[in-house]
Structures are given as C-alpha cells and as structure tokens.
Amino acid sequence: MISTPDRQNAIALIDQVAAAGARRAQACAELGLDERTCRRWRARDGAPEDRRPTAPRPTPGSKLSEAERRAVLDACNSDAFKSLPPSQIVPRLADQGRYLASEASFYRILRAEDQQHHRGRARPPARRQPPTSHRAHGPCEVWSWDITWMPGPIRGGFFYLYLILDIYSRKIVGWEVHTREAAELAAELVRKTVWAEGCLTRPLVLHADNGSPMKGATMKTTLERLGVIASYSRPRVSDDNPFSEALFRTCKYRPDWPASGFASREDAQHWVARFVAWYNHEHRHSAIRFVTPSARHAGEDRALLERRTELYTEARATNPARWSRQIRNWAPVGDVCLNPERDTTDHKIRDAA
C-alpha cells in the first residue's frame, strides 16, 4: 500500500521528467508504475490520496457480539471450568447442550483478554552464563582431563581411566588406570604430568568438569602448589569439555576394545599403554591437518606440512589438467580455543578424533 506522500512524490518526479521531454509511460515504468495508475491518481482532484484505509468495511456476520464474548469469558472463569483449557471446556459445554463459540474462538478471546498463559509448575528456563574460554597458542598451555569407566571382569564392576590431553597438539600427556575415583589419585597424576612436561615455569590451564575428583581439596591444593590455573565446566552442562569427550569416544571405538571387559587392572593398563602409543605416534589427527599429536607437540608438523605442500605443488605442475582447483590446504593449524565465544567465527570446536 503506497502512502499519500509517496504518491505525490512519484507524480512530481514524473511531471519533472515529462517536462524535460521524456515519455510518461517510460517514466512510470522506471518507478514500477502503470501509466493508468498515475492517471487515476490525477483524476482525484489533483490529490492522490489513498482512501483504502478509511473505506467502510462491513462487519463479518461470523463475528461474535459483545454479549457472546462475555458469555465465553464467564464460562471460562466459572468455578467449573476455571482450571481447564478451551479444548476441555468446549466438549463439556456440548455435553450440557450449550454452544457458545468454537474452540478457536475461545482461545482467541482468552488471548485478547490476556488470560491465555501457561499454568505449569515448571520453572522457566534459566539463562546460563557462557563457559570460560581459553586459547592455546602452543603446547603445554591448556590441558583438558576427565575420567571414564572401563568395564571390569564382572558385571557392574569398573576400572577408571584418568586421561590428560593437551588441546593444542591433541597429545595424551598423562594417563593412569585406577580402581576408584579420588581427588588424591588425580592430583598425583597431574603432579607427575606437570613435571614430565616441564610446565612448572609456564602458565598452564587445566580444564575439567565438575566431578568430585576434579574439585576435591587435595586436587585444588596440588594445582595451587604447581601454579596451575583450574578451569571447570558449567554446572549440569555436558558439552563444555569436548576435547576429552572426543578422546574417550576414539578410545572406546578402537577395534581391539574388549567388549567383554578387562580381566584385571594390569590388563587395562597394558591396553591403554598400547592405545596411547598408537594415538600419540601413529594416529593422523583430522583436526591438526592429519599429523600425529606427538609431531605437533614437538613442533615438527610445520616441516612435514611444508613437504606435503611442495609435493602437491609439483604434482599439479606435472599434470595441471587433473587439478580443477587449488591444491589441498596443508597449512599448519593455528591457535586452538576451548569453548570459544559464540560471537566469533568459531561456533564449535571441530575436534573429531
């Protein structure tokens, strides 16, 4: 619907170009109008007023009168029906031989009177604060760790695998298998790992979920003594520790994972030792351009990726007809962010192992 000022402006523009020698039909076409529309606007005593908004419109015969609307509200607010929705009220009225309006009209009238609200006792959804974000520019800057269950020899019995992962290189820097979950066992593993990786003089963030071994007094004291910054997932949020969860999936989906369980703790330790050796030194990780975590942890990935780039460049120069696009991107992966901010381009961490 074109407003009156817009119509007057259009007629003025058309008259201006017509006075300069242009044809009115072409001027109207430039504005997306038909010439007959412009003539109709001019025929109204020179005032192209849009009379459609003020045109009289007949009242639909199906519209409820004020008395009928009041009867619907009285029925909904009566003692018999005040706790029922219209979907229950309408058939009950029909059983009583009363028809006031359709079910849709009941809902429409209640909405218009601001009486259509959810009456459940459930709490409204709480808005959670975004998770703490940490960015790793190199190895031994941000670690992620967690504990997972390993099936034991009897049903309902488990061993517990403690795993610490460097999110920058995806290298497993520390691990241990125990028969229970405890903060003192986790603290000892962190202490050994920090010493083994030589992180005492560098700031280090250790991220975990909110389990009791992660937040126990012994664990917190050990982290303070080592100068490690503790980071935790949000309460009752399952996806704030994605690196460790992805690693556990890779671990448990290995072909030699024993579905029947491990015979003993020593058996579980031997299996994990083989898995860690394969993962760190043989597995080409998709999130770091298919280099091994150990190579990236040691800074050897750049030279390896440069050789791949040179190889692909030579292959394309040898037979350019086979290449419709640029060569595969073998550029080293840059910084890695744990729980990146939502307003950045990193909407999620692509860390599939």
Contacts in CASP RR format, 6 or more apart in sequence:
PFRMAT RR
TARGET T0000
AUTHOR 0000-0000-0000
METHOD contacts of the structure
MODEL  1
MISTPDRQNAIALIDQVAAAGARRAQACAELGLDERTCRRWRARDGAPED
RRPTAPRPTPGSKLSEAERRAVLDACNSDAFKSLPPSQIVPRLADQGRYL
ASEASFYRILRAEDQQHHRGRARPPARRQPPTSHRAHGPCEVWSWDITWM
PGPIRGGFFYLYLILDIYSRKIVGWEVHTREAAELAAELVRKTVWAEGCL
TRPLVLHADNGSPMKGATMKTTLERLGVIASYSRPRVSDDNPFSEALFRT
CKYRPDWPASGFASREDAQHWVARFVAWYNHEHRHSAIRFVTPSARHAGE
DRALLERRTELYTEARATNPARWSRQIRNWAPVGDVCLNPERDTTDHKIR
DAA
1 50 0 8 1.000
1 52 0 8 1.000
1 53 0 8 1.000
2 10 0 8 1.000
2 50 0 8 1.000
3 50 0 8 1.000
4 48 0 8 1.000
4 49 0 8 1.000
4 50 0 8 1.000
7 41 0 8 1.000
7 48 0 8 1.000
7 49 0 8 1.000
7 50 0 8 1.000
8 48 0 8 1.000
10 31 0 8 1.000
10 33 0 8 1.000
10 38 0 8 1.000
11 38 0 8 1.000
11 41 0 8 1.000
11 42 0 8 1.000
11 48 0 8 1.000
13 27 0 8 1.000
13 31 0 8 1.000
14 24 0 8 1.000
14 27 0 8 1.000
14 28 0 8 1.000
14 31 0 8 1.000
14 38 0 8 1.000
17 27 0 8 1.000
18 24 0 8 1.000
18 27 0 8 1.000
24 35 0 8 1.000
24 38 0 8 1.000
25 35 0 8 1.000
28 34 0 8 1.000
28 35 0 8 1.000
28 37 0 8 1.000
28 38 0 8 1.000
41 48 0 8 1.000
42 48 0 8 1.000
64 72 0 8 1.000
64 101 0 8 1.000
64 105 0 8 1.000
64 109 0 8 1.000
68 100 0 8 1.000
68 101 0 8 1.000
69 109 0 8 1.000
71 100 0 8 1.000
72 100 0 8 1.000
72 101 0 8 1.000
72 105 0 8 1.000
72 106 0 8 1.000
72 109 0 8 1.000
73 109 0 8 1.000
73 110 0 8 1.000
73 113 0 8 1.000
73 115 0 8 1.000
75 81 0 8 1.000
75 89 0 8 1.000
75 93 0 8 1.000
75 100 0 8 1.000
76 82 0 8 1.000
76 86 0 8 1.000
76 89 0 8 1.000
76 106 0 8 1.000
76 110 0 8 1.000
76 115 0 8 1.000
77 115 0 8 1.000
80 92 0 8 1.000
81 88 0 8 1.000
81 89 0 8 1.000
81 92 0 8 1.000
83 119 0 8 1.000
84 92 0 8 1.000
86 103 0 8 1.000
86 106 0 8 1.000
86 107 0 8 1.000
86 110 0 8 1.000
87 103 0 8 1.000
89 106 0 8 1.000
90 102 0 8 1.000
90 103 0 8 1.000
90 106 0 8 1.000
93 99 0 8 1.000
93 100 0 8 1.000
100 106 0 8 1.000
101 109 0 8 1.000
107 116 0 8 1.000
110 116 0 8 1.000
128 234 0 8 1.000
128 237 0 8 1.000
129 234 0 8 1.000
130 339 0 8 1.000
130 341 0 8 1.000
130 342 0 8 1.000
131 233 0 8 1.000
131 234 0 8 1.000
131 237 0 8 1.000
131 240 0 8 1.000
131 339 0 8 1.000
132 231 0 8 1.000
132 232 0 8 1.000
132 339 0 8 1.000
133 337 0 8 1.000
133 338 0 8 1.000
133 339 0 8 1.000
133 340 0 8 1.000
133 341 0 8 1.000
134 142 0 8 1.000
134 205 0 8 1.000
134 207 0 8 1.000
134 231 0 8 1.000
134 337 0 8 1.000
134 338 0 8 1.000
134 339 0 8 1.000
135 142 0 8 1.000
135 335 0 8 1.000
135 336 0 8 1.000
135 337 0 8 1.000
135 338 0 8 1.000
136 142 0 8 1.000
136 166 0 8 1.000
136 167 0 8 1.000
136 168 0 8 1.000
136 335 0 8 1.000
136 336 0 8 1.000
136 337 0 8 1.000
136 338 0 8 1.000
137 168 0 8 1.000
137 335 0 8 1.000
138 168 0 8 1.000
138 169 0 8 1.000
138 335 0 8 1.000
139 166 0 8 1.000
139 168 0 8 1.000
139 169 0 8 1.000
139 171 0 8 1.000
139 296 0 8 1.000
139 297 0 8 1.000
139 299 0 8 1.000
140 166 0 8 1.000
140 173 0 8 1.000
140 197 0 8 1.000
140 198 0 8 1.000
140 199 0 8 1.000
140 202 0 8 1.000
140 204 0 8 1.000
141 168 0 8 1.000
141 202 0 8 1.000
141 203 0 8 1.000
141 204 0 8 1.000
141 205 0 8 1.000
142 166 0 8 1.000
142 167 0 8 1.000
142 168 0 8 1.000
142 204 0 8 1.000
142 205 0 8 1.000
142 207 0 8 1.000
142 336 0 8 1.000
142 338 0 8 1.000
143 164 0 8 1.000
143 165 0 8 1.000
143 166 0 8 1.000
143 167 0 8 1.000
143 173 0 8 1.000
143 193 0 8 1.000
143 204 0 8 1.000
143 205 0 8 1.000
143 206 0 8 1.000
143 207 0 8 1.000
144 164 0 8 1.000
144 165 0 8 1.000
144 167 0 8 1.000
144 206 0 8 1.000
144 207 0 8 1.000
144 208 0 8 1.000
144 241 0 8 1.000
144 243 0 8 1.000
144 244 0 8 1.000
144 338 0 8 1.000
145 162 0 8 1.000
145 163 0 8 1.000
145 164 0 8 1.000
145 165 0 8 1.000
145 186 0 8 1.000
145 190 0 8 1.000
145 206 0 8 1.000
145 207 0 8 1.000
145 208 0 8 1.000
145 214 0 8 1.000
145 244 0 8 1.000
146 163 0 8 1.000
146 208 0 8 1.000
146 209 0 8 1.000
146 241 0 8 1.000
146 244 0 8 1.000
146 245 0 8 1.000
146 248 0 8 1.000
147 160 0 8 1.000
147 161 0 8 1.000
147 162 0 8 1.000
147 163 0 8 1.000
147 181 0 8 1.000
147 186 0 8 1.000
147 213 0 8 1.000
148 160 0 8 1.000
148 161 0 8 1.000
148 163 0 8 1.000
148 248 0 8 1.000
148 251 0 8 1.000
148 252 0 8 1.000
149 158 0 8 1.000
149 159 0 8 1.000
149 160 0 8 1.000
149 161 0 8 1.000
150 158 0 8 1.000
150 159 0 8 1.000
150 160 0 8 1.000
150 161 0 8 1.000
150 177 0 8 1.000
150 261 0 8 1.000
150 262 0 8 1.000
150 268 0 8 1.000
151 157 0 8 1.000
151 158 0 8 1.000
151 159 0 8 1.000
151 258 0 8 1.000
151 260 0 8 1.000
151 261 0 8 1.000
151 262 0 8 1.000
152 158 0 8 1.000
152 159 0 8 1.000
152 261 0 8 1.000
152 262 0 8 1.000
152 263 0 8 1.000
152 268 0 8 1.000
153 261 0 8 1.000
153 262 0 8 1.000
153 263 0 8 1.000
153 264 0 8 1.000
159 177 0 8 1.000
159 178 0 8 1.000
159 179 0 8 1.000
159 262 0 8 1.000
159 265 0 8 1.000
159 268 0 8 1.000
160 177 0 8 1.000
160 178 0 8 1.000
160 179 0 8 1.000
160 180 0 8 1.000
160 181 0 8 1.000
161 175 0 8 1.000
161 176 0 8 1.000
161 177 0 8 1.000
161 251 0 8 1.000
161 268 0 8 1.000
161 272 0 8 1.000
162 174 0 8 1.000
162 175 0 8 1.000
162 176 0 8 1.000
162 177 0 8 1.000
162 178 0 8 1.000
162 185 0 8 1.000
162 186 0 8 1.000
162 189 0 8 1.000
163 172 0 8 1.000
163 174 0 8 1.000
163 175 0 8 1.000
163 244 0 8 1.000
163 247 0 8 1.000
163 248 0 8 1.000
163 251 0 8 1.000
164 172 0 8 1.000
164 173 0 8 1.000
164 174 0 8 1.000
164 175 0 8 1.000
164 189 0 8 1.000
164 190 0 8 1.000
164 193 0 8 1.000
164 206 0 8 1.000
165 171 0 8 1.000
165 172 0 8 1.000
165 173 0 8 1.000
165 243 0 8 1.000
165 244 0 8 1.000
165 247 0 8 1.000
166 173 0 8 1.000
166 293 0 8 1.000
166 297 0 8 1.000
167 207 0 8 1.000
167 243 0 8 1.000
167 336 0 8 1.000
167 338 0 8 1.000
167 351 0 8 1.000
168 296 0 8 1.000
168 297 0 8 1.000
168 335 0 8 1.000
168 336 0 8 1.000
169 288 0 8 1.000
169 293 0 8 1.000
169 294 0 8 1.000
169 296 0 8 1.000
169 297 0 8 1.000
170 243 0 8 1.000
170 247 0 8 1.000
170 285 0 8 1.000
170 287 0 8 1.000
170 288 0 8 1.000
170 293 0 8 1.000
170 296 0 8 1.000
170 351 0 8 1.000
170 353 0 8 1.000
171 280 0 8 1.000
171 293 0 8 1.000
171 294 0 8 1.000
171 296 0 8 1.000
171 297 0 8 1.000
172 247 0 8 1.000
172 276 0 8 1.000
172 279 0 8 1.000
172 280 0 8 1.000
172 293 0 8 1.000
173 193 0 8 1.000
173 196 0 8 1.000
173 197 0 8 1.000
174 189 0 8 1.000
174 192 0 8 1.000
174 193 0 8 1.000
174 196 0 8 1.000
175 189 0 8 1.000
175 272 0 8 1.000
175 276 0 8 1.000
176 185 0 8 1.000
176 189 0 8 1.000
177 265 0 8 1.000
177 268 0 8 1.000
177 269 0 8 1.000
177 272 0 8 1.000
178 185 0 8 1.000
178 265 0 8 1.000
179 265 0 8 1.000
181 212 0 8 1.000
181 213 0 8 1.000
182 213 0 8 1.000
183 212 0 8 1.000
183 213 0 8 1.000
183 214 0 8 1.000
183 215 0 8 1.000
183 216 0 8 1.000
183 217 0 8 1.000
183 218 0 8 1.000
183 219 0 8 1.000
184 218 0 8 1.000
184 219 0 8 1.000
185 213 0 8 1.000
186 213 0 8 1.000
186 214 0 8 1.000
186 219 0 8 1.000
187 218 0 8 1.000
187 219 0 8 1.000
187 221 0 8 1.000
187 222 0 8 1.000
187 223 0 8 1.000
188 222 0 8 1.000
190 206 0 8 1.000
190 219 0 8 1.000
190 222 0 8 1.000
190 223 0 8 1.000
190 226 0 8 1.000
190 228 0 8 1.000
191 222 0 8 1.000
191 226 0 8 1.000
194 200 0 8 1.000
194 204 0 8 1.000
194 226 0 8 1.000
194 228 0 8 1.000
199 226 0 8 1.000
199 228 0 8 1.000
200 226 0 8 1.000
200 227 0 8 1.000
203 227 0 8 1.000
203 229 0 8 1.000
204 226 0 8 1.000
204 227 0 8 1.000
204 228 0 8 1.000
204 229 0 8 1.000
205 228 0 8 1.000
205 229 0 8 1.000
205 231 0 8 1.000
206 223 0 8 1.000
206 228 0 8 1.000
206 229 0 8 1.000
206 230 0 8 1.000
206 231 0 8 1.000
207 231 0 8 1.000
207 232 0 8 1.000
207 233 0 8 1.000
207 241 0 8 1.000
207 338 0 8 1.000
208 214 0 8 1.000
208 230 0 8 1.000
208 231 0 8 1.000
208 232 0 8 1.000
208 233 0 8 1.000
208 241 0 8 1.000
209 232 0 8 1.000
209 233 0 8 1.000
209 240 0 8 1.000
209 241 0 8 1.000
210 232 0 8 1.000
210 233 0 8 1.000
210 235 0 8 1.000
213 219 0 8 1.000
214 232 0 8 1.000
215 232 0 8 1.000
220 230 0 8 1.000
223 229 0 8 1.000
223 230 0 8 1.000
231 338 0 8 1.000
233 240 0 8 1.000
233 241 0 8 1.000
234 240 0 8 1.000
239 245 0 8 1.000
240 339 0 8 1.000
242 349 0 8 1.000
242 351 0 8 1.000
243 338 0 8 1.000
243 349 0 8 1.000
243 351 0 8 1.000
246 351 0 8 1.000
246 352 0 8 1.000
246 353 0 8 1.000
247 353 0 8 1.000
249 353 0 8 1.000
250 279 0 8 1.000
250 353 0 8 1.000
251 257 0 8 1.000
251 272 0 8 1.000
251 275 0 8 1.000
251 279 0 8 1.000
254 275 0 8 1.000
256 271 0 8 1.000
258 271 0 8 1.000
262 268 0 8 1.000
262 271 0 8 1.000
279 293 0 8 1.000
280 292 0 8 1.000
280 293 0 8 1.000
280 294 0 8 1.000
281 292 0 8 1.000
281 294 0 8 1.000
282 292 0 8 1.000
283 292 0 8 1.000
283 293 0 8 1.000
283 353 0 8 1.000
284 290 0 8 1.000
284 291 0 8 1.000
284 292 0 8 1.000
285 291 0 8 1.000
285 292 0 8 1.000
285 293 0 8 1.000
285 296 0 8 1.000
285 353 0 8 1.000
286 352 0 8 1.000
286 353 0 8 1.000
287 333 0 8 1.000
287 350 0 8 1.000
287 351 0 8 1.000
287 352 0 8 1.000
287 353 0 8 1.000
288 296 0 8 1.000
288 301 0 8 1.000
288 333 0 8 1.000
289 301 0 8 1.000
289 305 0 8 1.000
289 329 0 8 1.000
289 330 0 8 1.000
289 331 0 8 1.000
289 332 0 8 1.000
289 333 0 8 1.000
291 300 0 8 1.000
291 301 0 8 1.000
291 304 0 8 1.000
291 305 0 8 1.000
295 301 0 8 1.000
295 304 0 8 1.000
296 333 0 8 1.000
301 332 0 8 1.000
302 332 0 8 1.000
305 330 0 8 1.000
305 331 0 8 1.000
305 332 0 8 1.000
306 330 0 8 1.000
308 328 0 8 1.000
308 330 0 8 1.000
309 327 0 8 1.000
309 330 0 8 1.000
309 331 0 8 1.000
312 327 0 8 1.000
312 328 0 8 1.000
312 330 0 8 1.000
313 327 0 8 1.000
315 327 0 8 1.000
316 322 0 8 1.000
316 323 0 8 1.000
316 327 0 8 1.000
336 349 0 8 1.000
337 346 0 8 1.000
337 349 0 8 1.000
338 349 0 8 1.000
339 349 0 8 1.000
340 346 0 8 1.000
340 347 0 8 1.000
340 349 0 8 1.000
END
